[in-house]
Amino acid sequence: MEYRNPTYNTNGGIDMEVDHPAFGWIPFTASPEDPEELGRTLFEDTKGTAAPYVAPPAPTVEEIRAAMPSLSPRQIRLALNDIGITSADVATQLAGNEAGTIEWNYATYFKRTHPLIVSLTPAFSLTEAQVDSLWLYAAEIK
């Protein structure tokens, strides 16, 4: 069988594409323990030429924050209350910011990377890392 782009994977197998007679080029993983002979044969045929495994880069802080779960208004308010920040404190910080006040009062969920959250962080002398921890804490509030 024809193959291309063999590369070791994190499990010690070899990922590649094979030219399937009916479907054309499709992904395939070969392994020395494959229950099918084709998998074992392709592993033997490619193990000397397969590219080494390269771990994907670690996610950036921004990617980690973007992947954090959304919070309900209840969760975020309870978490803030637990660290001594009340709804009145937030209202004071948002005084004169009509759009921010509307967001705070009527949003059905909050994302960690939302501009309102980002803008309130320094207003309460919190670091981004502290907000990350608080965010994950709030996500556990059921």
C-alpha positions in Angstrom: 0.0 0.0 0.0 1.2 3.5 -0.8 1.8 5.8 2.1 3.2 9.3 2.7 4.2 11.7 5.6 5.0 9.1 8.2 5.6 10.7 11.6 5.9 9.2 15.1 3.1 10.0 17.5 3.1 10.5 21.2 2.1 6.8 21.8 5.0 5.4 19.7 2.9 4.6 16.7 3.5 6.1 13.3 0.8 8.4 11.8 0.7 8.7 8.1 -1.6 8.9 5.1 -2.4 5.8 3.1 -3.8 5.7 -0.4 -7.0 3.7 0.1 -8.3 2.1 -3.1 -11.9 3.4 -2.5 -11.4 6.5 -0.5 -8.1 7.9 -1.7 -5.6 9.4 0.8 -6.8 8.9 4.4 -5.2 9.2 7.8 -3.7 5.9 9.3 -1.8 5.0 12.4 0.5 2.0 12.3 1.7 0.2 15.4 3.9 -2.8 16.1 1.0 -4.3 18.2 -1.7 -3.6 15.6 -4.2 -6.5 15.4 -4.2 -6.2 11.6 -1.2 -7.3 9.6 -1.4 -4.1 7.4 -0.8 -1.9 10.5 2.2 -4.0 11.6 3.7 -4.1 8.1 3.4 -0.4 7.6 5.0 0.2 10.9 8.0 -1.9 10.0 8.2 -0.3 6.5 8.2 3.3 7.9 10.0 3.1 11.2 13.3 3.9 9.7 12.1 6.9 7.7 9.3 8.3 10.0 9.9 11.8 11.2 10.4 12.1 15.0 7.5 13.1 17.3 7.4 16.8 18.0 5.2 17.9 20.9 2.8 20.7 20.1 3.7 24.0 21.7 2.3 24.8 25.1 -0.8 27.0 24.9 -0.2 30.7 25.5 -1.7 32.4 28.5 -4.2 34.1 26.2 -5.3 30.7 24.7 -5.7 29.3 28.2 -7.9 32.2 29.3 -9.9 32.0 26.1 -10.6 28.3 26.9 -11.8 29.0 30.4 -15.5 28.2 31.0 -18.1 30.9 30.8 -19.5 32.0 34.1 -23.1 32.8 35.0 -23.8 36.2 36.6 -24.5 34.3 39.8 -21.2 32.5 39.8 -19.1 35.6 39.2 -21.0 37.7 41.8 -20.7 35.0 44.5 -16.9 34.5 43.8 -16.4 38.3 44.0 -18.4 38.4 47.2 -16.1 35.7 48.6 -13.1 38.0 48.2 -14.9 41.0 49.5 -16.0 42.7 46.3 -19.7 43.5 46.4 -22.1 44.3 43.6 -22.1 47.9 45.0 -18.3 48.0 44.6 -18.7 46.9 40.9 -21.5 49.5 40.4 -19.2 52.2 41.8 -16.4 51.2 39.4 -18.8 51.2 36.4 -20.4 54.6 37.3 -20.5 56.7 34.1 -19.9 53.6 31.9 -23.4 53.0 30.6 -22.3 50.1 28.3 -20.4 48.5 31.1 -23.3 48.8 33.5 -25.6 47.2 30.9 -23.2 44.4 30.4 -22.8 43.8 34.1 -26.5 43.9 34.8 -27.9 42.0 31.9 -25.3 39.6 30.5 -26.4 36.0 30.7 -22.8 34.8 30.9 -19.3 36.2 31.2 -16.1 35.1 29.3 -12.7 35.4 31.0 -11.5 37.5 28.1 -14.4 39.9 27.9 -13.3 43.5 27.8 -15.4 44.3 30.8 -13.6 41.7 32.9 -10.3 42.9 31.6 -11.1 46.5 32.5 -12.4 45.7 36.0 -9.2 43.7 36.9 -6.9 46.7 37.7 -9.8 48.6 39.2 -9.9 46.2 42.1 -6.1 45.9 42.3 -6.2 42.3 41.1 -3.5 40.7 39.0 -4.4 38.6 35.9 -3.2 35.5 37.7 -5.5 36.2 40.6 -8.5 36.7 38.3 -7.6 33.4 36.6 -7.6 31.6 39.9 -10.9 33.3 40.9 -12.4 32.4 37.6 -11.7 28.7 38.0 -12.9 28.9 41.6 -16.2 30.5 40.4 -16.6 27.9 37.7 -16.9 25.3 40.5 -19.8 27.1 42.2 -22.9 25.1 41.3 
